[in-house]
Amino acid sequence: MNLNEKVIAITGGARGLGFAMARHLGARGARLALLDTRQEALDAAVARLAEQGIAASGFVV
């Protein structure tokens, strides 16, 4: 599956299964839009992904 430069939105993406999916898909080249209810959790998740070279942005919903 080629995910290079594809943007994938993940609800609950800052923690648990959502974050696990984000790491998995991001490692395969996807750019991520993480959607969650807590800004602090999103900021931490985006930072952790960036450390792994994965492009992600967080959005509070």
mmCIF file of the N, C-alpha and C atoms, coordinates in Angstrom:
data_MODEL
# 
_entry.id   MODEL 
# 
loop_
_atom_site.group_PDB 
_atom_site.id 
_atom_site.type_symbol 
_atom_site.label_atom_id 
_atom_site.label_alt_id 
_atom_site.label_comp_id 
_atom_site.label_asym_id 
_atom_site.label_entity_id 
_atom_site.label_seq_id 
_atom_site.pdbx_PDB_ins_code 
_atom_site.Cartn_x 
_atom_site.Cartn_y 
_atom_site.Cartn_z 
_atom_site.occupancy 
_atom_site.B_iso_or_equiv 
_atom_site.pdbx_formal_charge 
_atom_site.auth_seq_id 
_atom_site.auth_comp_id 
_atom_site.auth_asym_id 
_atom_site.auth_atom_id 
_atom_site.pdbx_PDB_model_num 
ATOM 1   N N  . MET A 1 1  ? 0.849   -1.169 0.000  1.00 0.00 ? 1  MET A N  1 
ATOM 2   C CA . MET A 1 1  ? 0.000   0.000  0.000  1.00 0.00 ? 1  MET A CA 1 
ATOM 3   C C  . MET A 1 1  ? 0.900   1.239  0.000  1.00 0.00 ? 1  MET A C  1 
ATOM 4   N N  . ASN A 1 2  ? 0.724   2.120  -0.952 1.00 0.00 ? 2  ASN A N  1 
ATOM 5   C CA . ASN A 1 2  ? 1.502   3.344  -1.052 1.00 0.00 ? 2  ASN A CA 1 
ATOM 6   C C  . ASN A 1 2  ? 0.753   4.489  -0.382 1.00 0.00 ? 2  ASN A C  1 
ATOM 7   N N  . LEU A 1 3  ? 1.284   4.961  0.735  1.00 0.00 ? 3  LEU A N  1 
ATOM 8   C CA . LEU A 1 3  ? 0.644   6.051  1.464  1.00 0.00 ? 3  LEU A CA 1 
ATOM 9   C C  . LEU A 1 3  ? 1.434   7.351  1.388  1.00 0.00 ? 3  LEU A C  1 
ATOM 10  N N  . ASN A 1 4  ? 2.494   7.375  0.599  1.00 0.00 ? 4  ASN A N  1 
ATOM 11  C CA . ASN A 1 4  ? 3.313   8.581  0.503  1.00 0.00 ? 4  ASN A CA 1 
ATOM 12  C C  . ASN A 1 4  ? 2.470   9.776  0.098  1.00 0.00 ? 4  ASN A C  1 
ATOM 13  N N  . GLU A 1 5  ? 2.586   10.841 0.922  1.00 0.00 ? 5  GLU A N  1 
ATOM 14  C CA . GLU A 1 5  ? 1.898   12.110 0.689  1.00 0.00 ? 5  GLU A CA 1 
ATOM 15  C C  . GLU A 1 5  ? 0.379   12.037 0.790  1.00 0.00 ? 5  GLU A C  1 
ATOM 16  N N  . LYS A 1 6  ? -0.171  10.933 1.255  1.00 0.00 ? 6  LYS A N  1 
ATOM 17  C CA . LYS A 1 6  ? -1.608  10.844 1.513  1.00 0.00 ? 6  LYS A CA 1 
ATOM 18  C C  . LYS A 1 6  ? -1.861  11.406 2.902  1.00 0.00 ? 6  LYS A C  1 
ATOM 19  N N  . VAL A 1 7  ? -2.979  12.083 3.098  1.00 0.00 ? 7  VAL A N  1 
ATOM 20  C CA . VAL A 1 7  ? -3.351  12.593 4.415  1.00 0.00 ? 7  VAL A CA 1 
ATOM 21  C C  . VAL A 1 7  ? -4.451  11.706 4.974  1.00 0.00 ? 7  VAL A C  1 
ATOM 22  N N  . ILE A 1 8  ? -4.237  11.231 6.191  1.00 0.00 ? 8  ILE A N  1 
ATOM 23  C CA . ILE A 1 8  ? -5.208  10.362 6.840  1.00 0.00 ? 8  ILE A CA 1 
ATOM 24  C C  . ILE A 1 8  ? -5.623  11.013 8.154  1.00 0.00 ? 8  ILE A C  1 
ATOM 25  N N  . ALA A 1 9  ? -6.933  11.167 8.366  1.00 0.00 ? 9  ALA A N  1 
ATOM 26  C CA . ALA A 1 9  ? -7.470  11.696 9.617  1.00 0.00 ? 9  ALA A CA 1 
ATOM 27  C C  . ALA A 1 9  ? -7.793  10.525 10.540 1.00 0.00 ? 9  ALA A C  1 
ATOM 28  N N  . ILE A 1 10 ? -7.350  10.640 11.787 1.00 0.00 ? 10 ILE A N  1 
ATOM 29  C CA . ILE A 1 10 ? -7.562  9.571  12.759 1.00 0.00 ? 10 ILE A CA 1 
ATOM 30  C C  . ILE A 1 10 ? -8.249  10.148 13.987 1.00 0.00 ? 10 ILE A C  1 
ATOM 31  N N  . THR A 1 11 ? -9.482  9.710  14.232 1.00 0.00 ? 11 THR A N  1 
ATOM 32  C CA . THR A 1 11 ? -10.189 10.141 15.441 1.00 0.00 ? 11 THR A CA 1 
ATOM 33  C C  . THR A 1 11 ? -9.610  9.380  16.629 1.00 0.00 ? 11 THR A C  1 
ATOM 34  N N  . GLY A 1 12 ? -9.519  10.069 17.760 1.00 0.00 ? 12 GLY A N  1 
ATOM 35  C CA . GLY A 1 12 ? -8.898  9.458  18.932 1.00 0.00 ? 12 GLY A CA 1 
ATOM 36  C C  . GLY A 1 12 ? -7.419  9.209  18.699 1.00 0.00 ? 12 GLY A C  1 
ATOM 37  N N  . GLY A 1 13 ? -6.808  10.009 17.844 1.00 0.00 ? 13 GLY A N  1 
ATOM 38  C CA . GLY A 1 13 ? -5.443  9.764  17.406 1.00 0.00 ? 13 GLY A CA 1 
ATOM 39  C C  . GLY A 1 13 ? -4.353  10.096 18.396 1.00 0.00 ? 13 GLY A C  1 
ATOM 40  N N  . ALA A 1 14 ? -4.682  10.704 19.526 1.00 0.00 ? 14 ALA A N  1 
ATOM 41  C CA . ALA A 1 14 ? -3.650  11.097 20.478 1.00 0.00 ? 14 ALA A CA 1 
ATOM 42  C C  . ALA A 1 14 ? -3.306  10.006 21.482 1.00 0.00 ? 14 ALA A C  1 
ATOM 43  N N  . ARG A 1 15 ? -4.077  8.917  21.495 1.00 0.00 ? 15 ARG A N  1 
ATOM 44  C CA . ARG A 1 15 ? -3.824  7.890  22.513 1.00 0.00 ? 15 ARG A CA 1 
ATOM 45  C C  . ARG A 1 15 ? -4.388  6.543  22.076 1.00 0.00 ? 15 ARG A C  1 
ATOM 46  N N  . GLY A 1 16 ? -3.988  5.520  22.764 1.00 0.00 ? 16 GLY A N  1 
ATOM 47  C CA . GLY A 1 16 ? -4.535  4.182  22.557 1.00 0.00 ? 16 GLY A CA 1 
ATOM 48  C C  . GLY A 1 16 ? -4.402  3.663  21.141 1.00 0.00 ? 16 GLY A C  1 
ATOM 49  N N  . LEU A 1 17 ? -5.474  3.019  20.680 1.00 0.00 ? 17 LEU A N  1 
ATOM 50  C CA . LEU A 1 17 ? -5.469  2.425  19.340 1.00 0.00 ? 17 LEU A CA 1 
ATOM 51  C C  . LEU A 1 17 ? -5.297  3.468  18.239 1.00 0.00 ? 17 LEU A C  1 
ATOM 52  N N  . GLY A 1 18 ? -5.881  4.649  18.442 1.00 0.00 ? 18 GLY A N  1 
ATOM 53  C CA . GLY A 1 18 ? -5.729  5.703  17.445 1.00 0.00 ? 18 GLY A CA 1 
ATOM 54  C C  . GLY A 1 18 ? -4.279  6.093  17.259 1.00 0.00 ? 18 GLY A C  1 
ATOM 55  N N  . PHE A 1 19 ? -3.544  6.228  18.366 1.00 0.00 ? 19 PHE A N  1 
ATOM 56  C CA . PHE A 1 19 ? -2.127  6.574  18.272 1.00 0.00 ? 19 PHE A CA 1 
ATOM 57  C C  . PHE A 1 19 ? -1.329  5.432  17.648 1.00 0.00 ? 19 PHE A C  1 
ATOM 58  N N  . ALA A 1 20 ? -1.671  4.205  17.982 1.00 0.00 ? 20 ALA A N  1 
ATOM 59  C CA . ALA A 1 20 ? -0.992  3.050  17.387 1.00 0.00 ? 20 ALA A CA 1 
ATOM 60  C C  . ALA A 1 20 ? -1.189  3.031  15.875 1.00 0.00 ? 20 ALA A C  1 
ATOM 61  N N  . MET A 1 21 ? -2.401  3.332  15.431 1.00 0.00 ? 21 MET A N  1 
ATOM 62  C CA . MET A 1 21 ? -2.657  3.395  13.990 1.00 0.00 ? 21 MET A CA 1 
ATOM 63  C C  . MET A 1 21 ? -1.866  4.540  13.352 1.00 0.00 ? 21 MET A C  1 
ATOM 64  N N  . ALA A 1 22 ? -1.781  5.659  14.057 1.00 0.00 ? 22 ALA A N  1 
ATOM 65  C CA . ALA A 1 22 ? -1.025  6.798  13.547 1.00 0.00 ? 22 ALA A CA 1 
ATOM 66  C C  . ALA A 1 22 ? 0.436   6.423  13.329 1.00 0.00 ? 22 ALA A C  1 
ATOM 67  N N  . ARG A 1 23 ? 1.039   5.764  14.303 1.00 0.00 ? 23 ARG A N  1 
ATOM 68  C CA . ARG A 1 23 ? 2.439   5.333  14.148 1.00 0.00 ? 23 ARG A CA 1 
ATOM 69  C C  . ARG A 1 23 ? 2.596   4.372  12.978 1.00 0.00 ? 23 ARG A C  1 
ATOM 70  N N  . HIS A 1 24 ? 1.684   3.427  12.873 1.00 0.00 ? 24 HIS A N  1 
ATOM 71  C CA . HIS A 1 24 ? 1.745   2.425  11.811 1.00 0.00 ? 24 HIS A CA 1 
ATOM 72  C C  . HIS A 1 24 ? 1.626   3.075  10.429 1.00 0.00 ? 24 HIS A C  1 
ATOM 73  N N  . LEU A 1 25 ? 0.619   3.912  10.257 1.00 0.00 ? 25 LEU A N  1 
ATOM 74  C CA . LEU A 1 25 ? 0.380   4.540  8.960  1.00 0.00 ? 25 LEU A CA 1 
ATOM 75  C C  . LEU A 1 25 ? 1.441   5.595  8.640  1.00 0.00 ? 25 LEU A C  1 
ATOM 76  N N  . GLY A 1 26 ? 1.851   6.344  9.659  1.00 0.00 ? 26 GLY A N  1 
ATOM 77  C CA . GLY A 1 26 ? 2.886   7.351  9.459  1.00 0.00 ? 26 GLY A CA 1 
ATOM 78  C C  . GLY A 1 26 ? 4.216   6.743  9.055  1.00 0.00 ? 26 GLY A C  1 
ATOM 79  N N  . ALA A 1 27 ? 4.532   5.591  9.602  1.00 0.00 ? 27 ALA A N  1 
ATOM 80  C CA . ALA A 1 27 ? 5.775   4.905  9.243  1.00 0.00 ? 27 ALA A CA 1 
ATOM 81  C C  . ALA A 1 27 ? 5.762   4.450  7.788  1.00 0.00 ? 27 ALA A C  1 
ATOM 82  N N  . ARG A 1 28 ? 4.586   4.398  7.205  1.00 0.00 ? 28 ARG A N  1 
ATOM 83  C CA . ARG A 1 28 ? 4.451   3.996  5.804  1.00 0.00 ? 28 ARG A CA 1 
ATOM 84  C C  . ARG A 1 28 ? 4.289   5.202  4.878  1.00 0.00 ? 28 ARG A C  1 
ATOM 85  N N  . GLY A 1 29 ? 4.555   6.396  5.400  1.00 0.00 ? 29 GLY A N  1 
ATOM 86  C CA . GLY A 1 29 ? 4.600   7.584  4.558  1.00 0.00 ? 29 GLY A CA 1 
ATOM 87  C C  . GLY A 1 29 ? 3.400   8.502  4.606  1.00 0.00 ? 29 GLY A C  1 
ATOM 88  N N  . ALA A 1 30 ? 2.352   8.122  5.329  1.00 0.00 ? 30 ALA A N  1 
ATOM 89  C CA . ALA A 1 30 ? 1.162   8.976  5.387  1.00 0.00 ? 30 ALA A CA 1 
ATOM 90  C C  . ALA A 1 30 ? 1.434   10.221 6.231  1.00 0.00 ? 30 ALA A C  1 
ATOM 91  N N  . ARG A 1 31 ? 0.814   11.322 5.847  1.00 0.00 ? 31 ARG A N  1 
ATOM 92  C CA . ARG A 1 31 ? 0.770   12.525 6.680  1.00 0.00 ? 31 ARG A CA 1 
ATOM 93  C C  . ARG A 1 31 ? -0.502  12.410 7.488  1.00 0.00 ? 31 ARG A C  1 
ATOM 94  N N  . LEU A 1 32 ? -0.465  12.812 8.764  1.00 0.00 ? 32 LEU A N  1 
ATOM 95  C CA . LEU A 1 32 ? -1.571  12.526 9.663  1.00 0.00 ? 32 LEU A CA 1 
ATOM 96  C C  . LEU A 1 32 ? -2.244  13.774 10.205 1.00 0.00 ? 32 LEU A C  1 
ATOM 97  N N  . ALA A 1 33 ? -3.564  13.690 10.314 1.00 0.00 ? 33 ALA A N  1 
ATOM 98  C CA . ALA A 1 33 ? -4.364  14.676 11.020 1.00 0.00 ? 33 ALA A CA 1 
ATOM 99  C C  . ALA A 1 33 ? -4.961  13.934 12.209 1.00 0.00 ? 33 ALA A C  1 
ATOM 100 N N  . LEU A 1 34 ? -4.430  14.218 13.396 1.00 0.00 ? 34 LEU A N  1 
ATOM 101 C CA . LEU A 1 34 ? -4.922  13.560 14.604 1.00 0.00 ? 34 LEU A CA 1 
ATOM 102 C C  . LEU A 1 34 ? -6.057  14.389 15.194 1.00 0.00 ? 34 LEU A C  1 
ATOM 103 N N  . LEU A 1 35 ? -7.178  13.750 15.436 1.00 0.00 ? 35 LEU A N  1 
ATOM 104 C CA . LEU A 1 35 ? -8.348  14.411 16.010 1.00 0.00 ? 35 LEU A CA 1 
ATOM 105 C C  . LEU A 1 35 ? -8.585  13.840 17.403 1.00 0.00 ? 35 LEU A C  1 
ATOM 106 N N  . ASP A 1 36 ? -8.696  14.721 18.405 1.00 0.00 ? 36 ASP A N  1 
ATOM 107 C CA . ASP A 1 36 ? -8.933  14.255 19.767 1.00 0.00 ? 36 ASP A CA 1 
ATOM 108 C C  . ASP A 1 36 ? -9.558  15.393 20.570 1.00 0.00 ? 36 ASP A C  1 
ATOM 109 N N  . THR A 1 37 ? -9.931  15.096 21.797 1.00 0.00 ? 37 THR A N  1 
ATOM 110 C CA . THR A 1 37 ? -10.633 16.075 22.628 1.00 0.00 ? 37 THR A CA 1 
ATOM 111 C C  . THR A 1 37 ? -9.716  16.856 23.563 1.00 0.00 ? 37 THR A C  1 
ATOM 112 N N  . ARG A 1 38 ? -8.446  16.455 23.683 1.00 0.00 ? 38 ARG A N  1 
ATOM 113 C CA . ARG A 1 38 ? -7.531  17.098 24.634 1.00 0.00 ? 38 ARG A CA 1 
ATOM 114 C C  . ARG A 1 38 ? -6.292  17.635 23.931 1.00 0.00 ? 38 ARG A C  1 
ATOM 115 N N  . GLN A 1 39 ? -6.114  18.949 24.021 1.00 0.00 ? 39 GLN A N  1 
ATOM 116 C CA . GLN A 1 39 ? -4.971  19.601 23.366 1.00 0.00 ? 39 GLN A CA 1 
ATOM 117 C C  . GLN A 1 39 ? -3.644  19.056 23.878 1.00 0.00 ? 39 GLN A C  1 
ATOM 118 N N  . GLU A 1 40 ? -3.531  18.861 25.195 1.00 0.00 ? 40 GLU A N  1 
ATOM 119 C CA . GLU A 1 40 ? -2.273  18.384 25.773 1.00 0.00 ? 40 GLU A CA 1 
ATOM 120 C C  . GLU A 1 40 ? -1.890  17.022 25.212 1.00 0.00 ? 40 GLU A C  1 
ATOM 121 N N  . ALA A 1 41 ? -2.861  16.134 25.088 1.00 0.00 ? 41 ALA A N  1 
ATOM 122 C CA . ALA A 1 41 ? -2.602  14.800 24.550 1.00 0.00 ? 41 ALA A CA 1 
ATOM 123 C C  . ALA A 1 41 ? -2.188  14.885 23.078 1.00 0.00 ? 41 ALA A C  1 
ATOM 124 N N  . LEU A 1 42 ? -2.841  15.768 22.335 1.00 0.00 ? 42 LEU A N  1 
ATOM 125 C CA . LEU A 1 42 ? -2.484  15.951 20.922 1.00 0.00 ? 42 LEU A CA 1 
ATOM 126 C C  . LEU A 1 42 ? -1.064  16.470 20.781 1.00 0.00 ? 42 LEU A C  1 
ATOM 127 N N  . ASP A 1 43 ? -0.707  17.468 21.579 1.00 0.00 ? 43 ASP A N  1 
ATOM 128 C CA . ASP A 1 43 ? 0.640   18.030 21.503 1.00 0.00 ? 43 ASP A CA 1 
ATOM 129 C C  . ASP A 1 43 ? 1.692   16.960 21.784 1.00 0.00 ? 43 ASP A C  1 
ATOM 130 N N  . ALA A 1 44 ? 1.444   16.135 22.785 1.00 0.00 ? 44 ALA A N  1 
ATOM 131 C CA . ALA A 1 44 ? 2.387   15.063 23.131 1.00 0.00 ? 44 ALA A CA 1 
ATOM 132 C C  . ALA A 1 44 ? 2.477   14.033 22.007 1.00 0.00 ? 44 ALA A C  1 
ATOM 133 N N  . ALA A 1 45 ? 1.347   13.673 21.430 1.00 0.00 ? 45 ALA A N  1 
ATOM 134 C CA . ALA A 1 45 ? 1.331   12.676 20.353 1.00 0.00 ? 45 ALA A CA 1 
ATOM 135 C C  . ALA A 1 45 ? 2.056   13.194 19.122 1.00 0.00 ? 45 ALA A C  1 
ATOM 136 N N  . VAL A 1 46 ? 1.804   14.428 18.748 1.00 0.00 ? 46 VAL A N  1 
ATOM 137 C CA . VAL A 1 46 ? 2.469   15.020 17.581 1.00 0.00 ? 46 VAL A CA 1 
ATOM 138 C C  . VAL A 1 46 ? 3.984   15.071 17.817 1.00 0.00 ? 46 VAL A C  1 
ATOM 139 N N  . ALA A 1 47 ? 4.395   15.417 19.029 1.00 0.00 ? 47 ALA A N  1 
ATOM 140 C CA . ALA A 1 47 ? 5.828   15.473 19.347 1.00 0.00 ? 47 ALA A CA 1 
ATOM 141 C C  . ALA A 1 47 ? 6.460   14.079 19.278 1.00 0.00 ? 47 ALA A C  1 
ATOM 142 N N  . ARG A 1 48 ? 5.789   13.077 19.812 1.00 0.00 ? 48 ARG A N  1 
ATOM 143 C CA . ARG A 1 48 ? 6.317   11.709 19.773 1.00 0.00 ? 48 ARG A CA 1 
ATOM 144 C C  . ARG A 1 48 ? 6.451   11.214 18.335 1.00 0.00 ? 48 ARG A C  1 
ATOM 145 N N  . LEU A 1 49 ? 5.471   11.528 17.503 1.00 0.00 ? 49 LEU A N  1 
ATOM 146 C CA . LEU A 1 49 ? 5.538   11.122 16.100 1.00 0.00 ? 49 LEU A CA 1 
ATOM 147 C C  . LEU A 1 49 ? 6.661   11.859 15.372 1.00 0.00 ? 49 LEU A C  1 
ATOM 148 N N  . ALA A 1 50 ? 6.823   13.138 15.662 1.00 0.00 ? 50 ALA A N  1 
ATOM 149 C CA . ALA A 1 50 ? 7.881   13.929 15.018 1.00 0.00 ? 50 ALA A CA 1 
ATOM 150 C C  . ALA A 1 50 ? 9.257   13.347 15.337 1.00 0.00 ? 50 ALA A C  1 
ATOM 151 N N  . GLU A 1 51 ? 9.439   12.838 16.551 1.00 0.00 ? 51 GLU A N  1 
ATOM 152 C CA . GLU A 1 51 ? 10.703  12.209 16.931 1.00 0.00 ? 51 GLU A CA 1 
ATOM 153 C C  . GLU A 1 51 ? 11.017  11.002 16.049 1.00 0.00 ? 51 GLU A C  1 
ATOM 154 N N  . GLN A 1 52 ? 9.966   10.394 15.502 1.00 0.00 ? 52 GLN A N  1 
ATOM 155 C CA . GLN A 1 52 ? 10.120  9.229  14.641 1.00 0.00 ? 52 GLN A CA 1 
ATOM 156 C C  . GLN A 1 52 ? 10.114  9.611  13.157 1.00 0.00 ? 52 GLN A C  1 
ATOM 157 N N  . GLY A 1 53 ? 10.110  10.919 12.873 1.00 0.00 ? 53 GLY A N  1 
ATOM 158 C CA . GLY A 1 53 ? 10.128  11.393 11.494 1.00 0.00 ? 53 GLY A CA 1 
ATOM 159 C C  . GLY A 1 53 ? 8.778   11.325 10.810 1.00 0.00 ? 53 GLY A C  1 
ATOM 160 N N  . ILE A 1 54 ? 7.697   11.307 11.599 1.00 0.00 ? 54 ILE A N  1 
ATOM 161 C CA . ILE A 1 54 ? 6.347   11.201 11.051 1.00 0.00 ? 54 ILE A CA 1 
ATOM 162 C C  . ILE A 1 54 ? 5.665   12.568 11.122 1.00 0.00 ? 54 ILE A C  1 
ATOM 163 N N  . ALA A 1 55 ? 5.145   13.028 9.986  1.00 0.00 ? 55 ALA A N  1 
ATOM 164 C CA . ALA A 1 55 ? 4.462   14.317 9.905  1.00 0.00 ? 55 ALA A CA 1 
ATOM 165 C C  . ALA A 1 55 ? 3.034   14.191 10.406 1.00 0.00 ? 55 ALA A C  1 
ATOM 166 N N  . ALA A 1 56 ? 2.695   14.980 11.424 1.00 0.00 ? 56 ALA A N  1 
ATOM 167 C CA . ALA A 1 56 ? 1.340   14.951 11.979 1.00 0.00 ? 56 ALA A CA 1 
ATOM 168 C C  . ALA A 1 56 ? 0.953   16.336 12.479 1.00 0.00 ? 56 ALA A C  1 
ATOM 169 N N  . SER A 1 57 ? -0.350  16.613 12.415 1.00 0.00 ? 57 SER A N  1 
ATOM 170 C CA . SER A 1 57 ? -0.921  17.822 12.992 1.00 0.00 ? 57 SER A CA 1 
ATOM 171 C C  . SER A 1 57 ? -2.063  17.394 13.891 1.00 0.00 ? 57 SER A C  1 
ATOM 172 N N  . GLY A 1 58 ? -2.264  18.131 14.976 1.00 0.00 ? 58 GLY A N  1 
ATOM 173 C CA . GLY A 1 58 ? -3.326  17.792 15.918 1.00 0.00 ? 58 GLY A CA 1 
ATOM 174 C C  . GLY A 1 58 ? -4.457  18.803 15.866 1.00 0.00 ? 58 GLY A C  1 
ATOM 175 N N  . PHE A 1 59 ? -5.692  18.314 16.000 1.00 0.00 ? 59 PHE A N  1 
ATOM 176 C CA . PHE A 1 59 ? -6.878  19.159 15.966 1.00 0.00 ? 59 PHE A CA 1 
ATOM 177 C C  . PHE A 1 59 ? -7.822  18.752 17.086 1.00 0.00 ? 59 PHE A C  1 
ATOM 178 N N  . VAL A 1 60 ? -8.197  19.729 17.914 1.00 0.00 ? 60 VAL A N  1 
ATOM 179 C CA . VAL A 1 60 ? -9.146  19.473 18.992 1.00 0.00 ? 60 VAL A CA 1 
ATOM 180 C C  . VAL A 1 60 ? -10.548 19.463 18.400 1.00 0.00 ? 60 VAL A C  1 
ATOM 181 N N  . VAL A 1 61 ? -11.300 18.411 18.706 1.00 0.00 ? 61 VAL A N  1 
ATOM 182 C CA . VAL A 1 61 ? -12.684 18.298 18.237 1.00 0.00 ? 61 VAL A CA 1 
ATOM 183 C C  . VAL A 1 61 ? -13.600 17.948 19.390 1.00 0.00 ? 61 VAL A C  1 
# 
